[in-house]
Amino acid sequence: MEIFVNEQKLESVIENEKNLGEVFDAVRRWVETNGKFLLSCVVDGEEFTQNTMRDSSISNASKMEFFVGEELDILISSLHELDSYVDKVGTTLLGRDSLTEKESKELGDGIEWIRSLLESAGKLLKLKYDQIKPMGTGSTVSEILDALSRNSSKLDGTTAIEEFLEHLRDLKLFVMDLVARASVLDLELPTLREILDTFIKAVPALKESFVKVNESYQAGKDEVATHLLTQSVSQINVLLTSFITLRQKLPGMDFSKIQIAERSFEEKTNDLNDTLASVALALEEKDIIRAGDIIEYEIPAVLDEFLPFLEKVKEQADSLAV
């Protein structure tokens, strides 16, 4: 069997791999080790499917083609495609009480494609899915993916489909955030500085948005509250990701030198992350009152304390960019 990566034939000889699944896993590991990500795989002109091809012998195929992303913008494009696919699945399942055999198979393959793409994105963006809980949910990204994979072939009845859609909505929240994070990594220095400047000016409006989140929770509008919360937290995640990119664009950037009243920039960043994590924990425990108090009072207070550090970051970035 011949193996191609981006239309270039691999000269290495297959040694221990006995089936297509093992070859797929070996090439994916190689791709991720080289800081790239796997977009898709085609076997003899057909898209590789985990359910039907994984255990197939190598002798049953003559050509296996892998398409690998080498640029961040390809990853971002793939994440947008993933976001659209999640929406499509949700729309298809809404109001249904069962799936056809063909639909069930296609959904299973789709979930495996989601897992594969997210694993590659996680490697590139240094994300630990077993530790990330999309805001407003009680499950980690790994748990959400496992639940979707486990239940995709068992969607018989409205209860099973509604539970599946719940996990799908959780995934949607994470994908929205992931698209925002990934987009920041590809920005040029002027845009990064603009993000920082815009965030500083928008802190009052952001604090007000957190107040509206709590008001929605208290009014029983959980879905609206979760959507608003995800949007607000995504703004913070975009800012935090921009610090990583700033350091890459400006090698002289040294956040360790930024201190105010004996508190470091790193400590204040950790305070912000810890406060957001406490919201996720309260929501996981269904403690809306505690979550609401943190959202309306503690997060705005932490943002106020964080603001002077952002000013210092901006000053350092401006001085290095001259």
N, C-alpha and C positions, 0 to 999 in steps of 0.2 A: 504493500500500500504506500502511495506517495502522500507526503504531507507538505502543504504550502502555507506560508504565513504572508499575508498581503501580496499574493501572487509570486512569492519567491520560494523556491523549493528548499526544504530543509534537508541538509545532507546527512544529519545524524541518523544513525540506525536505531530502530526500535529494538529494545532489549527485553525488558521484563513485562511490558504491557501486552495483555492478551486480548482485551476487548476495546471497543471504541470509547467507552466511558473512561478507562484508564488512560488512554491517549489524550482525551479531552482534558482530564485533570492534570496530566503532566505538562501539557502545553500551556494551560492556564497558569500553573505555578511558575513556569519559565517566564511567561509574559509579565506577571506581577512582580517577579524578582527584578526585572529590568525596568520597573517603574512605569509600565504601560498598562493597558487594560483591554480585555477581550470584548469585542463588539458582537461577533457572531461566528458560527461555525457551520460549514456546509459539507455534507457527505454525499459524494456522487451526485451533486446538483440539488440535493434536498437539505433543508434546514435541519441541523442536528437537534433531535428531541430526546430529552432525558428518559422519558417513559418507555420509548420503543427502541431506541438505539444503544442505550448505555451498555447493555449486556451482549450486544452483537459482536461476534468475533471479528478480528481485524481482517481475516481472510474473506469476509463477506463484502468488503469495500475495496475499491481501487484508488480512491482519491479523497483526502480529507483537507478542506480548506479553512483556514482560520483568518479572520479579519480583525486586526489589532489597531486600536487607537493610539496614536503617538502624540497627539496635540490635545491640550486641555479643552479647546473649543469643540472637539469631537465628543468629548465626554459630556460637555454641557448640552450639546445637541441631543445626545442619547438620553440624558436625564429629562429633557423636555418631551422626548418621544415616550419615555416611561410615564411621565405625568399624564400625557394624553391617553396612554393605554389604560392606566388606572381609572381615569374618568370613563372611558369606553366600557370597561368591565362593570363598573358601578351602574352605568345607565342600562346595560344589558340585563343585569340581574334584578334591578329594581322592579318590584311587583310580580316577579316570577315565583313559581313554587317548585320548579324542577328544571333540569337541563337535559338536552338530548345527549346521546352518547358522544356524538361528534363535538358538541360544545364543551362537554366535560373534559374530553381529551385535550382540546385546544386551550382550555383554561389551565389545565395542569402544566402544559408546556409553557404557557405564558408566565405562570408563577415561577417556574424554574429559570426562565429568561430574566425575570425581575431579580431573582436571587443572584444569578451570575453577574449581572450588571452592577448591582449594589456591592457585591463582594469586591469587584475590581475598583469601583469608585472608593470604597472604604480603604483599600490598600493605598490608593493614590492620595487620598485626603487625610490619611492617618486617623480613621474613625474606628472606634470600638463599639460595634453594634450591640454587644451584650451589656453595655453600660448606658446606652442612649435611650431615653424614654421620650417619645414625642409628647410635647406639652398637651396636657388634657387627657392623657391616657395612663393606664397603670402598667403597660407592658413595654419591654425593651423592643428595639427593632428586630433583634434575633428571634424573640418570642412571637412577634407579629408575623414574621416570615414563616416560622415553623407552623403556626396555626393556619395560615393561608395554604401552605403546601399540604398539610395534613388533611384539611377539610375540603380542598378543591374537588375531590372525587366523591364527596359525600353530600352533595347539595340536593337532598331529597326532602322537600317540605319548606314551608315559609320560615320556620324557626331556624333551620340550618342556614338558609340563605341570609336571613337577617343577621345572624351571628357572624357570618363570613363578611357581610358588608360593614359590620362594625370594625373588624380588623382592617378591612380595606380603607376605611376612613382614617384609621390611625396611620396607616402607611402613607396615605395622601398627605397628611400633616407633615410627616417627615420628609417626603419627596419635595414638597414646597420649600421647606427649609434648606434641604440639600442643594437644590437648584440655586438658591440665593448664595449659599456659602461658596459653591464651586465657581459661580460667576465672578466673585470678587477676586479669586486667585489669578484671573487672566487680565486684570485691569492694569492700565499704565499709571505711572506716578501722579500725574495731574488729577486723574479721576479719583485715585485713592485719597488724595488731599482734600478733594471736594467732598467725598463721603464723610471724612472726619469733620470738616467744617460744617456740613449740613446737619450731621448728627448733633453737634454741639448746639446749634441754633434750634434744633427740633426737640431738645430734651423736655421743655415745658409741654409741648403737644404730646410727646410720648408718655409723660407722667399722666396726663389727662386720659389717654387711651387706656391705661391700666385701671383708672377709676371706672371707666365705662365697662371694662371687663367684669369687675366686681358687681356693678349695678345689674348687668345682664344675668350673672349667676344668681344674685339675690331675687331677681324677677322670675327665676325658673327658666330662663332662655339659655340653657346650657350649650346648645349647638352654636348660637350666635356668640356666646362668651368664648367658647373654644376657638372659633374662627378669629375673633379679635385678638385673643391671647397669642395665637400662633403668629399672626401678622406682627404683633409688637415684639415678641421674642425673636422673630426672624430679623428684625431691624438690629437688635442687639448682637445676634450671631454674625450678621454681616459686618458689623463694626469690629467684633473680636477677630474675625477672619482677616479683616483688612490689616490688622497689626502684623500678622504673619507675612503678608505680602509686602508691607512697608519695609520690614526687616530684609526681605529678599531684594527689593529695589534699592534700598539704602543700606549698604553694608556697615556704615558707621552708626546706624541706629542702635542705641543702647538703652533699653527700657529699664535696666537695673539702676541706672543713674537718676531715674525719676522718682523723687521722694518728696512728700509733704507731711510736715508734723510727725516725722519719724515713721510714717507709713509708706510702704513702697507701692509702686504701680502694680506689681505682681500681686501683692496682698489685696489691693482694692479690686483687681480683676477676679481674684478668687472669691472675694465677698459677693460680687455680682453673680458669679456662677453658682455659688452655694445658695444664694437667695432664690434663684430660679429653680434650683434642684429641690428646695423645700416646698415650692409651689407644686411641683410634679408629685412629690411624696404625699402632700395633703390631698391632692386630687385622686391619687391612687387609693388613698384610704377613705375616699368619699366624704372627706371633711371639708365641705364647701365653705363653712364659716371661717375656718383657719386659713384656707387657701385665699379666700376673699380678703381677709385682713392683711395677709402678706402682699397680695397683689396691689391693694389700694394704698397701703401705708409703708410697708417695708421696702418694696422695690423703688418707689419714688424717692425715698430717703437715701437709698444706696446710690441711685442715679445722681442725686444732688452732691453726694460726697465724691462721686467718680468724676464729676465735671471738671474740677480744677486739674486733675491728672490728664484729662483729654487735652486741655489747654496746653499743658507742658509737652505732651506728645506732639501736638501741632507745631509748637515753637521749635522743637528739635527737628522735626521733619522739614520745616521751612528753612531752617539754617543749613541743613545738609543738602537741600535741593538747589541752593543758590549757585 
